[in-house]
């Protein structure tokens, strides 16, 4: 199962009042729900119930577009469907999503629709062994 909470939703899930400690918010949310959590933003955080944390510092401003989080969730779901463990699926999805955003951004005039991520994401993930057998 996946979710796409933005900062305020993540704060509510973590039962916090201010977003001053993103690592703690991600860790607490992952522990509370016993799930891998991805908090997408200019800096994207990934956490799991065992306390692992990863950070993608992509800073691609054009990624702040409607639907880009849906593309990220779809990538994670696709990697899960191919047999990847939840942590690996989340990390791979965030990396592919970020690199696809860079590729789309380099071809656009600063802004693009989320659909522009699909081609680069497909090229980046095809045949990379991101599944349970890799």
C-alpha positions as CSV (number, residue, x, y, z in Angstrom):
1,X,0.0,0.0,0.0
2,X,1.2,3.5,-0.7
3,X,0.4,7.0,0.3
4,X,1.3,10.5,-0.9
5,X,1.1,12.8,2.1
6,X,2.5,16.3,1.7
7,X,4.3,18.0,4.5
8,X,1.2,18.8,6.5
9,X,-0.2,15.3,6.1
10,X,3.1,13.8,7.2
11,X,3.1,16.0,10.3
12,X,-0.3,14.8,11.2
13,X,0.7,11.2,10.6
14,X,3.8,11.7,12.9
15,X,1.7,13.7,15.4
16,X,4.0,16.7,15.4
17,X,3.3,20.4,15.3
18,X,6.3,21.7,13.4
19,X,8.5,20.4,10.6
20,X,11.8,21.2,12.2
21,X,13.2,17.6,12.3
22,X,12.3,15.8,9.1
23,X,14.5,12.8,10.0
24,X,12.5,12.3,13.2
25,X,9.2,12.8,11.5
26,X,10.0,10.2,8.8
27,X,11.4,7.7,11.3
28,X,8.5,8.0,13.7
29,X,5.9,7.7,10.9
30,X,7.7,4.6,9.5
31,X,7.8,3.1,13.0
32,X,4.2,3.9,13.8
33,X,2.8,2.4,10.6
34,X,5.5,-0.4,10.4
35,X,6.0,0.7,6.7
36,X,8.6,2.2,4.5
37,X,7.8,6.0,4.2
38,X,8.7,8.4,1.5
39,X,8.3,12.2,2.1
40,X,8.8,13.9,-1.3
41,X,10.0,17.4,-1.6
42,X,13.0,19.3,-2.9
43,X,14.8,17.0,-0.5
44,X,13.1,13.6,-0.4
45,X,13.4,11.4,2.7
46,X,13.0,7.6,2.9
47,X,12.6,5.8,6.2
48,X,11.7,2.3,7.4
49,X,10.5,0.8,10.7
50,X,14.0,-0.5,11.5
51,X,15.4,3.1,11.6
52,X,17.1,3.2,8.2
53,X,17.0,6.6,6.6
54,X,18.0,7.8,3.1
55,X,17.9,11.2,1.5
56,X,17.7,12.3,-2.1
57,X,18.7,15.9,-2.5
58,X,17.4,16.4,-6.0
59,X,16.4,20.1,-5.9
60,X,14.7,20.0,-9.3
61,X,12.2,22.9,-9.0
62,X,10.2,21.8,-12.1
63,X,9.3,18.6,-10.2
64,X,6.8,20.6,-8.0
65,X,4.0,19.9,-10.5
66,X,0.7,18.2,-10.1
67,X,1.0,14.5,-10.6
68,X,4.8,14.0,-10.0
69,X,4.1,12.3,-6.7
70,X,1.7,10.0,-8.5
71,X,4.5,9.1,-10.8
72,X,6.8,8.4,-7.8
73,X,4.1,6.2,-6.2
74,X,3.6,4.3,-9.5
75,X,7.3,3.7,-9.8
76,X,7.5,2.3,-6.2
77,X,4.4,0.1,-6.9
78,X,5.9,-1.1,-10.1
79,X,9.2,-2.1,-8.4
80,X,7.2,-3.8,-5.6
81,X,5.1,-5.7,-8.2
82,X,8.4,-6.9,-9.8
83,X,9.4,-8.4,-6.5
84,X,11.6,-5.8,-4.9
85,X,11.6,-5.5,-1.1
86,X,9.8,-2.4,0.1
87,X,13.0,-0.5,1.0
88,X,14.7,-1.3,-2.3
89,X,11.5,-0.3,-4.2
90,X,11.3,3.0,-2.4
91,X,15.0,3.9,-2.9
92,X,14.9,2.8,-6.6
93,X,11.7,4.8,-7.2
94,X,13.1,7.9,-5.6
95,X,16.3,7.7,-7.6
96,X,14.6,7.0,-10.9
97,X,12.0,9.7,-10.2
98,X,14.7,12.3,-9.4
99,X,16.9,11.4,-12.5
100,X,13.8,11.4,-14.7
101,X,13.0,14.9,-13.4
102,X,16.5,16.1,-14.3
103,X,16.1,14.6,-17.8
104,X,12.7,16.2,-18.3
105,X,13.9,19.5,-16.9
106,X,16.8,19.6,-19.3
107,X,14.4,19.3,-22.2
108,X,11.8,21.7,-21.0
109,X,11.7,25.5,-20.6
110,X,11.7,25.3,-16.9
111,X,8.3,23.7,-16.3
112,X,6.7,20.5,-17.5
113,X,3.7,18.2,-16.8
114,X,4.2,15.0,-14.8
115,X,3.6,13.1,-18.0
116,X,7.1,14.2,-19.2
117,X,8.6,12.0,-16.5
118,X,7.2,8.8,-17.9
119,X,9.6,8.4,-20.9
120,X,12.8,9.1,-18.9
121,X,11.6,6.9,-16.0
122,X,10.9,4.0,-18.3
123,X,14.4,4.3,-19.9
124,X,16.1,4.6,-16.5
125,X,14.4,1.6,-14.9
126,X,14.2,-0.8,-17.9
127,X,16.5,-3.8,-17.5
128,X,18.2,-2.5,-14.3
129,X,17.4,-5.5,-12.2
130,X,15.4,-3.6,-9.7
131,X,13.4,-6.6,-8.5
132,X,13.5,-9.3,-5.9
133,X,15.9,-11.4,-8.0
134,X,18.6,-8.7,-8.4
